[in-house]
């Protein structure tokens, strides 16, 4: 399977297969994918199981990349549609979109194979696997509460919609928001919550 997947993924993605130990009589095959040579890794179990969370250890997209979108231009936010309305002249509002830094999924071989086949015919997009996953799962995606993936910029822009005492996961994906990379020079590093 890894050879087939490598051919499908080509140069943009590197794939290697790993076998884990036999657990309760079920052999689990795991795939690690490195996207675009950037070291972004995902691990997929190829057995059916209950929903599993995926949590990225660093930011998936940054404000500097997000700025080219119409949503950024008008400061539209799906989590706060009443704060800023989507302008009629821009047509239909964008479909629901999740940040791929945290999501819950149900692994399965059929889904995995469909993902690879779809990836083969999908042109590259600005947000790499995040755009791809949103496109692939658009008809079955269900939003999870903000508490489980608080994008730090959401707290900055829409604090009235954030209940800090309920937050389980904070996602440091905004430009200059990673405290472990603090230099004091990047955008947003002047913020007290980053220092």
Buried (B, 14 or more C-beta within 10 A) or exposed (E): BEEEBBEBBEEEBBBEBEEEEEEEEEEBBBBEBBBEEEEBEBEBBBEEEEEEEBEBEEBBBBBEBBEEBEBEEEEBBBEBEEEBEBEEEEEEBBEEBBBBBBBEBEBBEEBBBEBBEEBEEEEEEEBBBBBBBBEBBEEEBEEBEBBBBBBBBBBBBBEEBBEEEEBEBBBBBBBBBBEEEEEEEBEBBEBEEBE
